[in-house]
Amino acid sequence: MTVVGKALRILILLAITAAATPAWAAKIYKIKVDGLACPFCAYGIEKKLMAVPGVKSLGISINKGIVTVTMREGATLSKATANRAVKNAGFTMRSFR
């Protein structure tokens, strides 16, 4: 194999590894919230949870009352921190997983 071929092979392996890393490295939490009824409610919870250090993104299902929190690589979310953020937004956390 030529030097260029080896270098290309290494670059491809690095690209595959980098692309795969976020899928297994990010921690994802599902929070069931009582009282989540409208977009304004979702915005209130989004504001509080996005202020938590390490939160990368949120997904909110108003109909199901579920907030999905994706953390940055290496960050975690404790049940107490999630509960505090939800409570500060004016809601009750029913479950955390």
Backbone torsions as a table, in degrees:
resi	resn	phi	psi	omega
1	MET	NA	138.7	-178.9
2	THR	-76.3	167.1	177.8
3	VAL	-62.3	-41.2	178.7
4	VAL	-63.8	-41.2	178.7
5	GLY	-63.3	-42.2	178.3
6	LYS	-64.9	-43.3	179.8
7	ALA	-63.2	-41.5	178.7
8	LEU	-63.7	-41.4	179.4
9	ARG	-62.7	-42.3	178.2
10	ILE	-64.1	-43.5	179.0
11	LEU	-62.1	-40.3	178.9
12	ILE	-64.7	-44.4	178.3
13	LEU	-62.0	-41.0	177.7
14	LEU	-64.2	-41.5	179.6
15	ALA	-64.1	-42.1	178.6
16	ILE	-64.4	-43.6	179.5
17	THR	-63.3	-44.8	-179.5
18	ALA	-64.8	-38.9	-179.8
19	ALA	-69.0	-32.6	-177.3
20	ALA	-82.5	-23.3	-173.6
21	THR	-57.8	-49.3	-177.3
22	PRO	-61.0	-30.8	-177.1
23	ALA	-63.1	-37.1	-178.5
24	TRP	-105.6	-12.9	-176.1
25	ALA	-88.7	-28.8	-177.3
26	ALA	-77.5	135.4	175.2
27	LYS	-88.1	135.3	179.6
28	ILE	-123.2	131.3	-179.1
29	TYR	-121.0	145.4	175.5
30	LYS	-115.6	125.9	-178.2
31	ILE	-119.1	122.5	175.9
32	LYS	-89.6	127.7	-175.2
33	VAL	-122.0	127.9	174.6
34	ASP	-80.9	138.8	175.0
35	GLY	89.8	5.7	179.8
36	LEU	-78.9	102.5	-169.9
37	ALA	-124.4	-14.8	-174.6
38	CYS	-152.6	169.4	178.5
39	PRO	-60.2	-32.6	178.4
40	PHE	-64.9	-39.9	176.1
41	CYS	-61.2	-46.3	-178.8
42	ALA	-60.6	-39.5	179.7
43	TYR	-64.7	-40.2	179.7
44	GLY	-61.9	-44.7	178.5
45	ILE	-68.3	-41.2	179.1
46	GLU	-57.7	-44.5	-179.7
47	LYS	-59.1	-45.5	-177.4
48	LYS	-70.6	-43.4	-178.1
49	LEU	-72.7	-35.6	178.7
50	MET	-67.9	-18.8	177.9
51	ALA	-80.7	-11.5	179.2
52	VAL	-73.9	128.6	179.7
53	PRO	-57.7	133.4	177.3
54	GLY	95.9	-11.6	179.3
55	VAL	-73.2	127.3	-179.4
56	LYS	-94.1	-48.1	-178.4
57	SER	-157.8	166.3	179.4
58	LEU	-132.3	149.5	169.2
59	GLY	-128.8	132.6	-176.8
60	ILE	-125.7	125.6	173.3
61	SER	-105.7	102.7	-178.6
62	ILE	-63.0	-44.7	-177.6
63	ASN	-60.6	-38.3	-178.1
64	LYS	-91.9	-14.4	-177.9
65	GLY	70.0	32.9	-177.0
66	ILE	-118.8	132.6	175.1
67	VAL	-111.5	124.0	177.5
68	THR	-103.1	120.8	-177.1
69	VAL	-110.1	123.7	175.5
70	THR	-106.3	126.1	-178.5
71	MET	-95.0	156.8	173.8
72	ARG	-67.9	158.0	-179.2
73	GLU	-54.6	128.6	178.7
74	GLY	87.2	-10.9	-179.3
75	ALA	-94.7	150.7	176.2
76	THR	-129.8	163.7	178.8
77	LEU	-123.8	122.6	178.6
78	SER	-84.5	156.1	178.0
79	LYS	-60.9	-39.9	-179.5
80	ALA	-64.0	-42.1	179.7
81	THR	-66.3	-43.2	178.4
82	ALA	-63.0	-43.8	-179.5
83	ASN	-61.9	-42.3	179.7
84	ARG	-62.9	-43.7	-179.7
85	ALA	-64.2	-43.9	179.8
86	VAL	-65.2	-43.4	179.6
87	LYS	-63.7	-41.4	178.8
88	ASN	-65.8	-22.0	176.5
89	ALA	-84.6	-7.1	176.5
90	GLY	97.2	18.9	-177.0
91	PHE	-125.4	173.0	178.9
92	THR	-113.4	129.0	176.4
93	MET	-83.0	122.6	-178.6
94	ARG	-91.8	-38.6	177.7
95	SER	-151.4	158.9	-177.5
96	PHE	-143.2	121.0	177.5
97	ARG	-146.5	NA	NA
